[in-house]
Amino acid sequence: MFINDGLQIGNYLEYFKFPIESLLHTISNNTVNGKPLYYFKNQNDFVVPNDAGQIIMVNCTNATIENVYLTHTDFSIILGFCSQCIIQNSSVVDTDGEIILFFCENNTIRNNFGSNNLHGVCLDIGSKNNIIEYNLLSNSYAGVSIVSYVDPSIKTTPANNIVRHNKLFSNTAGVDIYNRNNNIISENEIYDNEAGISIVFSSSENIIQNNSISSNILGIHLQGLANHNTIKYNTFKNNRISAIFKDCSSNNWNHNYWDRPRFLPKPIIGYKTITKIPIPWINFDINPAITPTI
């Protein structure tokens, strides 16, 4: 019986020793806060009962999680090596964990509510080609995290996740991209966060487009070799600082709306470290929008 807790499996602290076998176990007859802990492995084409206290799925395909309410459960929903699964119309609140995916691809997470968690939704190491859409995620460290905590000098494979049409507010970061490439963040409402979007540590070739980014302390923050990202057609309004970068001066800014109509290129102030000294640096949105883009 787990009370205000839950089960975490896998060699989470050593990514290079995270084979599927570290997630495959015999787990049965457990409860979390008086509700069943559902553990599925090597199964296809099923629906998870909605009376769950915690859900763990490993090497599963075409499974559906819907209409569940999970609270005070660390790592409320864990998917490892799963594909073509759906998590929808569910709530995860007041946890020290999140909905988390490891080495998962082609899954959809939509129409969920998450609040007061560590992360709302976390696409962790190896997760690619997933869609996160129409979720309401707030009051967490990050609304959506796309992360890979490996050595930043090691080039990660393209992630190709899509985050769209979500409302992300009152988080430390609305979207946090850490050492992941080729993701699309599009058509989200991102507001009242410390950082609306944070892209750090070798995260490159991500596309940030058509988002409403408003009333954050930092609208968008790029740092640490996060180069070759494209930030376009976004509307920045009422952020304390709309955009800032550090040690990543090679990003493409185009046709964003910056608080007011602009007819001249919009400078974006950042810093570049040269011989351990931060030197002010400037990028430009050469073609800023005259009217809000969304």
Sequence and secondary structure as in RCSB ss.txt:
>XXXX:A:sequence
MFINDGLQIGNYLEYFKFPIESLLHTISNNTVNGKPLYYFKNQNDFVVPNDAGQIIMVNCTNATIENVYLTHTDF
SIILGFCSQCIIQNSSVVDTDGEIILFFCENNTIRNNFGSNNLHGVCLDIGSKNNIIEYNLLSNSYAGVSIVSYV
DPSIKTTPANNIVRHNKLFSNTAGVDIYNRNNNIISENEIYDNEAGISIVFSSSENIIQNNSISSNILGIHLQGL
ANHNTIKYNTFKNNRISAIFKDCSSNNWNHNYWDRPRFLPKPIIGYKTITKIPIPWINFDINPAITPTI
>XXXX:A:secstr
 BSS     S TT GGG  GGGG     S EETTEEEEEEES EEEE  TT SEEEEES EEEEEES EEES TT
 EEEES BS EEES EEES SS EEEES BS EEES EEESSSEEEEE TT BS EEES EEESSSEEEEEE  S
 TTS   B   EEES EEESSSEEEEEES BS EEES EEESSSEEEEEESS  S EEES EEES SEEEEEESS
  S EEES EEES SEEEEEES    EEES EESS  SS EEEEEEEEETTEEEEEEEEESS  SS   
